[in-house]
């Protein structure tokens, strides 16, 4: 009897178990079908989104497809070739304003390097691009798309490995770029901690990972994870960092590891060429001379393409007519585009008026007019059109000081006493017209010429220009941005430009104007008023 009861009990438990597993499989089946239906629904939605395409933006149509299409950066492109296309490619820092082709040039240079037999870049070398301003960096190392991170078991979604207590390394861009190029736009915006980690990877060419959950003795951890934690992952790439900041704002430790290359602000001719190419690719007819007018408003390649896009769209919706200068005026007004300053030399020589050369805040050279009046009477000095104070910034802090331009004006009056001038007997007024405050000492030589001309009542030639710091002993001291200044001088109609002798380069002889190096005020005066350099006594 007891045997029959035991058999019945076993049969009952078996039936209950079978029923439980049956119901469980039904529920799982319904869930599985539900997941499959949701999966198919979402895939269909994504495919539907992919099937919706707008026209290709003009900016993409005009993006350079070869290095010859990068306009106005011939020197920078040549420097990129030298740094990246040889048998031993270097890390690179690219400086330059936005919209001048830094990213496009870097991408195309890698493609050229991959075609060269002596290059270490293979055919599969990647160009991994990041923007430092949008990197989602977590100081707890939960997420780091640049360096990589470790997904510890405590994190949600750790999966089967996480449930087994196994940390999972997640490689970042430095590993993805192995064997290729890692391009970081606006690299100067990197978090200091990321910058330090990047420098270590550049030195070791290995990305390393750490986790308190990792143990060498844990035999449950897969061999590949042991390999990653113990030896790291290869991160042998070449870094190309691009920035709109100045070199002084980039950490010296990074700069010392890189070749520095400078992209210039596009000149008027380059902008005209970009505008012409963009208009032709749009397929719209346009008035003659329109590209030159666009160059008055556009400050770079992106500005140019945006203006052309607005112009062609306007003409298209109005019947596909020819794009006109009137359309450009409307677009400039609606977009608040301001015409770029483009000064030309004056028509006639004038007493007390000199042409100086400066650098604009956004890069590029510019012609500066310096006016001076010297009147007998109570001595004094008035300087207008300059920065009265300058702010000095560094990593240690910041401070303020009296304007260098004002100090240069005081140097000029002291020097002029060597030429018969008396600070006690003359009131001198120096002015920089044009509404752009001048700072820095590089206008010193131009101020000297203007005040000297006013003092001796002799007109200065209108087709000369000068740059250089002036010393109280008459030295013409070196300054920065000379090449940009000379280009601006040429565009302004200058025939002869005087620069400090220490700034002289042989290449300046090919710029299309006469460039005269001078060492002191005597040479400058003789070169200006006699048309030649001389070692004789000073003009008085």
RALIN-V485794 format. One record per residue. N is the residue number from 1. RES is the residue in three letters. SS is DSSP state (a for helix, b for strand, c for the rest). Layout:
# RALIN-V485794
n=N res=RES ss=SS
n=N res=RES ss=SS
This chain:
# RALIN-V485794
n=1 res=UNK ss=c
n=2 res=UNK ss=a
n=3 res=UNK ss=a
n=4 res=UNK ss=a
n=5 res=UNK ss=a
n=6 res=UNK ss=a
n=7 res=UNK ss=a
n=8 res=UNK ss=a
n=9 res=UNK ss=a
n=10 res=UNK ss=a
n=11 res=UNK ss=a
n=12 res=UNK ss=a
n=13 res=UNK ss=a
n=14 res=UNK ss=a
n=15 res=UNK ss=a
n=16 res=UNK ss=a
n=17 res=UNK ss=a
n=18 res=UNK ss=a
n=19 res=UNK ss=a
n=20 res=UNK ss=a
n=21 res=UNK ss=a
n=22 res=UNK ss=a
n=23 res=UNK ss=a
n=24 res=UNK ss=a
n=25 res=UNK ss=a
n=26 res=UNK ss=a
n=27 res=UNK ss=a
n=28 res=UNK ss=a
n=29 res=UNK ss=a
n=30 res=UNK ss=a
n=31 res=UNK ss=a
n=32 res=UNK ss=a
n=33 res=UNK ss=a
n=34 res=UNK ss=a
n=35 res=UNK ss=a
n=36 res=UNK ss=a
n=37 res=UNK ss=a
n=38 res=UNK ss=a
n=39 res=UNK ss=a
n=40 res=UNK ss=a
n=41 res=UNK ss=a
n=42 res=UNK ss=a
n=43 res=UNK ss=a
n=44 res=UNK ss=a
n=45 res=UNK ss=a
n=46 res=UNK ss=a
n=47 res=UNK ss=a
n=48 res=UNK ss=a
n=49 res=UNK ss=a
n=50 res=UNK ss=a
n=51 res=UNK ss=c
n=52 res=UNK ss=c
n=53 res=UNK ss=c
n=54 res=UNK ss=c
n=55 res=UNK ss=c
n=56 res=UNK ss=c
n=57 res=UNK ss=c
n=58 res=UNK ss=a
n=59 res=UNK ss=a
n=60 res=UNK ss=a
n=61 res=UNK ss=a
n=62 res=UNK ss=c
n=63 res=UNK ss=c
n=64 res=UNK ss=c
n=65 res=UNK ss=c
n=66 res=UNK ss=c
n=67 res=UNK ss=a
n=68 res=UNK ss=a
n=69 res=UNK ss=a
n=70 res=UNK ss=c
n=71 res=UNK ss=c
n=72 res=UNK ss=c
n=73 res=UNK ss=c
n=74 res=UNK ss=a
n=75 res=UNK ss=a
n=76 res=UNK ss=a
n=77 res=UNK ss=a
n=78 res=UNK ss=a
n=79 res=UNK ss=a
n=80 res=UNK ss=a
n=81 res=UNK ss=a
n=82 res=UNK ss=a
n=83 res=UNK ss=a
n=84 res=UNK ss=a
n=85 res=UNK ss=c
n=86 res=UNK ss=c
n=87 res=UNK ss=c
n=88 res=UNK ss=c
n=89 res=UNK ss=c
n=90 res=UNK ss=c
n=91 res=UNK ss=c
n=92 res=UNK ss=b
n=93 res=UNK ss=b
n=94 res=UNK ss=b
n=95 res=UNK ss=b
n=96 res=UNK ss=c
n=97 res=UNK ss=c
n=98 res=UNK ss=c
n=99 res=UNK ss=c
n=100 res=UNK ss=c
n=101 res=UNK ss=c
n=102 res=UNK ss=a
n=103 res=UNK ss=a
n=104 res=UNK ss=a
n=105 res=UNK ss=a
n=106 res=UNK ss=a
n=107 res=UNK ss=a
n=108 res=UNK ss=a
n=109 res=UNK ss=a
n=110 res=UNK ss=a
n=111 res=UNK ss=a
n=112 res=UNK ss=a
n=113 res=UNK ss=a
n=114 res=UNK ss=a
n=115 res=UNK ss=a
n=116 res=UNK ss=c
n=117 res=UNK ss=c
n=118 res=UNK ss=c
n=119 res=UNK ss=c
n=120 res=UNK ss=c
n=121 res=UNK ss=c
n=122 res=UNK ss=c
n=123 res=UNK ss=c
n=124 res=UNK ss=c
n=125 res=UNK ss=c
n=126 res=UNK ss=c
n=127 res=UNK ss=b
n=128 res=UNK ss=b
n=129 res=UNK ss=b
n=130 res=UNK ss=b
n=131 res=UNK ss=b
n=132 res=UNK ss=c
n=133 res=UNK ss=c
n=134 res=UNK ss=c
n=135 res=UNK ss=c
n=136 res=UNK ss=c
n=137 res=UNK ss=b
n=138 res=UNK ss=c
n=139 res=UNK ss=c
n=140 res=UNK ss=c
n=141 res=UNK ss=c
n=142 res=UNK ss=c
n=143 res=UNK ss=c
n=144 res=UNK ss=b
n=145 res=UNK ss=c
n=146 res=UNK ss=c
n=147 res=UNK ss=c
n=148 res=UNK ss=b
n=149 res=UNK ss=b
n=150 res=UNK ss=b
n=151 res=UNK ss=b
n=152 res=UNK ss=c
n=153 res=UNK ss=c
n=154 res=UNK ss=c
n=155 res=UNK ss=c
n=156 res=UNK ss=c
n=157 res=UNK ss=c
n=158 res=UNK ss=c
n=159 res=UNK ss=a
n=160 res=UNK ss=a
n=161 res=UNK ss=a
n=162 res=UNK ss=a
n=163 res=UNK ss=a
n=164 res=UNK ss=c
n=165 res=UNK ss=c
n=166 res=UNK ss=c
n=167 res=UNK ss=c
n=168 res=UNK ss=b
n=169 res=UNK ss=b
n=170 res=UNK ss=b
n=171 res=UNK ss=b
n=172 res=UNK ss=c
n=173 res=UNK ss=a
n=174 res=UNK ss=a
n=175 res=UNK ss=a
n=176 res=UNK ss=a
n=177 res=UNK ss=c
n=178 res=UNK ss=c
n=179 res=UNK ss=c
n=180 res=UNK ss=c
n=181 res=UNK ss=b
n=182 res=UNK ss=b
n=183 res=UNK ss=b
n=184 res=UNK ss=b
n=185 res=UNK ss=b
n=186 res=UNK ss=c
n=187 res=UNK ss=a
n=188 res=UNK ss=a
n=189 res=UNK ss=a
n=190 res=UNK ss=c
n=191 res=UNK ss=c
n=192 res=UNK ss=a
n=193 res=UNK ss=a
n=194 res=UNK ss=a
n=195 res=UNK ss=a
n=196 res=UNK ss=a
n=197 res=UNK ss=a
n=198 res=UNK ss=a
n=199 res=UNK ss=a
n=200 res=UNK ss=a
n=201 res=UNK ss=a
n=202 res=UNK ss=a
n=203 res=UNK ss=a
n=204 res=UNK ss=a
n=205 res=UNK ss=c
n=206 res=UNK ss=b
n=207 res=UNK ss=b
n=208 res=UNK ss=c
n=209 res=UNK ss=c
n=210 res=UNK ss=c
n=211 res=UNK ss=c
n=212 res=UNK ss=c
n=213 res=UNK ss=c
n=214 res=UNK ss=c
n=215 res=UNK ss=c
n=216 res=UNK ss=c
n=217 res=UNK ss=c
n=218 res=UNK ss=c
n=219 res=UNK ss=c
n=220 res=UNK ss=c
n=221 res=UNK ss=c
n=222 res=UNK ss=c
n=223 res=UNK ss=a
n=224 res=UNK ss=a
n=225 res=UNK ss=a
n=226 res=UNK ss=a
n=227 res=UNK ss=a
n=228 res=UNK ss=a
n=229 res=UNK ss=a
n=230 res=UNK ss=a
n=231 res=UNK ss=a
n=232 res=UNK ss=c
n=233 res=UNK ss=b
n=234 res=UNK ss=b
n=235 res=UNK ss=c
n=236 res=UNK ss=c
n=237 res=UNK ss=c
n=238 res=UNK ss=b
n=239 res=UNK ss=b
n=240 res=UNK ss=b
n=241 res=UNK ss=b
n=242 res=UNK ss=b
n=243 res=UNK ss=b
n=244 res=UNK ss=c
n=245 res=UNK ss=c
n=246 res=UNK ss=c
n=247 res=UNK ss=a
n=248 res=UNK ss=a
n=249 res=UNK ss=a
n=250 res=UNK ss=c
n=251 res=UNK ss=c
n=252 res=UNK ss=a
n=253 res=UNK ss=a
n=254 res=UNK ss=a
n=255 res=UNK ss=a
n=256 res=UNK ss=c
n=257 res=UNK ss=c
n=258 res=UNK ss=c
n=259 res=UNK ss=b
n=260 res=UNK ss=b
n=261 res=UNK ss=b
n=262 res=UNK ss=b
n=263 res=UNK ss=c
n=264 res=UNK ss=c
n=265 res=UNK ss=c
n=266 res=UNK ss=c
n=267 res=UNK ss=c
n=268 res=UNK ss=a
n=269 res=UNK ss=a
n=270 res=UNK ss=a
n=271 res=UNK ss=a
n=272 res=UNK ss=a
n=273 res=UNK ss=a
n=274 res=UNK ss=a
n=275 res=UNK ss=a
n=276 res=UNK ss=a
n=277 res=UNK ss=a
n=278 res=UNK ss=a
n=279 res=UNK ss=a
n=280 res=UNK ss=a
n=281 res=UNK ss=a
n=282 res=UNK ss=a
n=283 res=UNK ss=c
n=284 res=UNK ss=c
n=285 res=UNK ss=c
n=286 res=UNK ss=b
n=287 res=UNK ss=c
n=288 res=UNK ss=c
n=289 res=UNK ss=c
n=290 res=UNK ss=a
n=291 res=UNK ss=a
n=292 res=UNK ss=a
n=293 res=UNK ss=a
n=294 res=UNK ss=a
n=295 res=UNK ss=c
n=296 res=UNK ss=c
n=297 res=UNK ss=c
n=298 res=UNK ss=c
n=299 res=UNK ss=c
n=300 res=UNK ss=c
n=301 res=UNK ss=a
n=302 res=UNK ss=a
n=303 res=UNK ss=a
n=304 res=UNK ss=a
n=305 res=UNK ss=a
n=306 res=UNK ss=a
n=307 res=UNK ss=a
n=308 res=UNK ss=a
n=309 res=UNK ss=a
n=310 res=UNK ss=a
n=311 res=UNK ss=a
n=312 res=UNK ss=a
n=313 res=UNK ss=a
n=314 res=UNK ss=a
n=315 res=UNK ss=a
n=316 res=UNK ss=a
n=317 res=UNK ss=a
n=318 res=UNK ss=c
n=319 res=UNK ss=c
n=320 res=UNK ss=c
n=321 res=UNK ss=c
n=322 res=UNK ss=c
n=323 res=UNK ss=b
n=324 res=UNK ss=c
n=325 res=UNK ss=a
n=326 res=UNK ss=a
n=327 res=UNK ss=a
n=328 res=UNK ss=a
n=329 res=UNK ss=a
n=330 res=UNK ss=a
n=331 res=UNK ss=a
n=332 res=UNK ss=a
n=333 res=UNK ss=a
n=334 res=UNK ss=a
n=335 res=UNK ss=c
n=336 res=UNK ss=c
n=337 res=UNK ss=c
n=338 res=UNK ss=c
n=339 res=UNK ss=c
n=340 res=UNK ss=c
n=341 res=UNK ss=c
n=342 res=UNK ss=c
n=343 res=UNK ss=c
n=344 res=UNK ss=c
n=345 res=UNK ss=c
n=346 res=UNK ss=c
n=347 res=UNK ss=c
n=348 res=UNK ss=c
n=349 res=UNK ss=c
n=350 res=UNK ss=b
n=351 res=UNK ss=b
n=352 res=UNK ss=c
n=353 res=UNK ss=b
n=354 res=UNK ss=b
n=355 res=UNK ss=b
n=356 res=UNK ss=b
n=357 res=UNK ss=b
n=358 res=UNK ss=b
n=359 res=UNK ss=b
n=360 res=UNK ss=c
n=361 res=UNK ss=c
n=362 res=UNK ss=c
n=363 res=UNK ss=c
n=364 res=UNK ss=c
n=365 res=UNK ss=b
n=366 res=UNK ss=b
n=367 res=UNK ss=b
n=368 res=UNK ss=b
n=369 res=UNK ss=b
n=370 res=UNK ss=b
n=371 res=UNK ss=b
n=372 res=UNK ss=b
n=373 res=UNK ss=b
n=374 res=UNK ss=b
n=375 res=UNK ss=b
n=376 res=UNK ss=b
n=377 res=UNK ss=c
n=378 res=UNK ss=c
n=379 res=UNK ss=c
n=380 res=UNK ss=b
n=381 res=UNK ss=b
n=382 res=UNK ss=b
n=383 res=UNK ss=b
n=384 res=UNK ss=b
n=385 res=UNK ss=c
n=386 res=UNK ss=b
n=387 res=UNK ss=c
n=388 res=UNK ss=c
n=389 res=UNK ss=b
n=390 res=UNK ss=b
n=391 res=UNK ss=b
n=392 res=UNK ss=b
n=393 res=UNK ss=b
n=394 res=UNK ss=b
n=395 res=UNK ss=c
n=396 res=UNK ss=c
n=397 res=UNK ss=b
n=398 res=UNK ss=b
n=399 res=UNK ss=b
n=400 res=UNK ss=b
n=401 res=UNK ss=b
n=402 res=UNK ss=b
n=403 res=UNK ss=c
n=404 res=UNK ss=a
n=405 res=UNK ss=a
n=406 res=UNK ss=a
n=407 res=UNK ss=a
n=408 res=UNK ss=a
n=409 res=UNK ss=a
n=410 res=UNK ss=a
n=411 res=UNK ss=a
n=412 res=UNK ss=a
n=413 res=UNK ss=a
n=414 res=UNK ss=a
n=415 res=UNK ss=a
n=416 res=UNK ss=a
n=417 res=UNK ss=a
n=418 res=UNK ss=a
n=419 res=UNK ss=a
n=420 res=UNK ss=c
n=421 res=UNK ss=c
n=422 res=UNK ss=c
n=423 res=UNK ss=c
n=424 res=UNK ss=c
n=425 res=UNK ss=c
n=426 res=UNK ss=b
n=427 res=UNK ss=b
n=428 res=UNK ss=b
n=429 res=UNK ss=b
n=430 res=UNK ss=b
n=431 res=UNK ss=b
n=432 res=UNK ss=c
n=433 res=UNK ss=c
n=434 res=UNK ss=c
n=435 res=UNK ss=c
n=436 res=UNK ss=c
n=437 res=UNK ss=c
n=438 res=UNK ss=b
n=439 res=UNK ss=c
n=440 res=UNK ss=c
n=441 res=UNK ss=c
n=442 res=UNK ss=c
n=443 res=UNK ss=c
n=444 res=UNK ss=a
n=445 res=UNK ss=a
n=446 res=UNK ss=a
n=447 res=UNK ss=a
n=448 res=UNK ss=a
n=449 res=UNK ss=a
n=450 res=UNK ss=a
n=451 res=UNK ss=a
n=452 res=UNK ss=a
n=453 res=UNK ss=a
n=454 res=UNK ss=a
n=455 res=UNK ss=a
n=456 res=UNK ss=a
n=457 res=UNK ss=c
n=458 res=UNK ss=c
n=459 res=UNK ss=b
n=460 res=UNK ss=b
n=461 res=UNK ss=c
n=462 res=UNK ss=c
n=463 res=UNK ss=c
n=464 res=UNK ss=b
n=465 res=UNK ss=b
n=466 res=UNK ss=b
n=467 res=UNK ss=c
n=468 res=UNK ss=c
n=469 res=UNK ss=b
n=470 res=UNK ss=b
n=471 res=UNK ss=c
n=472 res=UNK ss=c
n=473 res=UNK ss=c
n=474 res=UNK ss=c
n=475 res=UNK ss=b
n=476 res=UNK ss=b
n=477 res=UNK ss=b
n=478 res=UNK ss=c
n=479 res=UNK ss=c
n=480 res=UNK ss=c
n=481 res=UNK ss=c
n=482 res=UNK ss=a
n=483 res=UNK ss=a
n=484 res=UNK ss=a
n=485 res=UNK ss=a
n=486 res=UNK ss=a
n=487 res=UNK ss=a
n=488 res=UNK ss=a
n=489 res=UNK ss=a
n=490 res=UNK ss=a
n=491 res=UNK ss=a
n=492 res=UNK ss=a
n=493 res=UNK ss=c
n=494 res=UNK ss=c
n=495 res=UNK ss=c
n=496 res=UNK ss=b
n=497 res=UNK ss=b
n=498 res=UNK ss=b
n=499 res=UNK ss=b
n=500 res=UNK ss=b
n=501 res=UNK ss=a
n=502 res=UNK ss=a
n=503 res=UNK ss=a
n=504 res=UNK ss=c
n=505 res=UNK ss=c
n=506 res=UNK ss=a
n=507 res=UNK ss=a
n=508 res=UNK ss=a
n=509 res=UNK ss=a
n=510 res=UNK ss=a
n=511 res=UNK ss=c
n=512 res=UNK ss=c
n=513 res=UNK ss=c
n=514 res=UNK ss=b
n=515 res=UNK ss=b
n=516 res=UNK ss=b
n=517 res=UNK ss=b
n=518 res=UNK ss=b
n=519 res=UNK ss=c
n=520 res=UNK ss=b
n=521 res=UNK ss=a
n=522 res=UNK ss=a
n=523 res=UNK ss=a
n=524 res=UNK ss=a
n=525 res=UNK ss=a
n=526 res=UNK ss=a
n=527 res=UNK ss=a
n=528 res=UNK ss=a
n=529 res=UNK ss=a
n=530 res=UNK ss=c
n=531 res=UNK ss=c
n=532 res=UNK ss=c
n=533 res=UNK ss=c
n=534 res=UNK ss=c
n=535 res=UNK ss=c
n=536 res=UNK ss=c
n=537 res=UNK ss=c
n=538 res=UNK ss=c
n=539 res=UNK ss=c
n=540 res=UNK ss=c
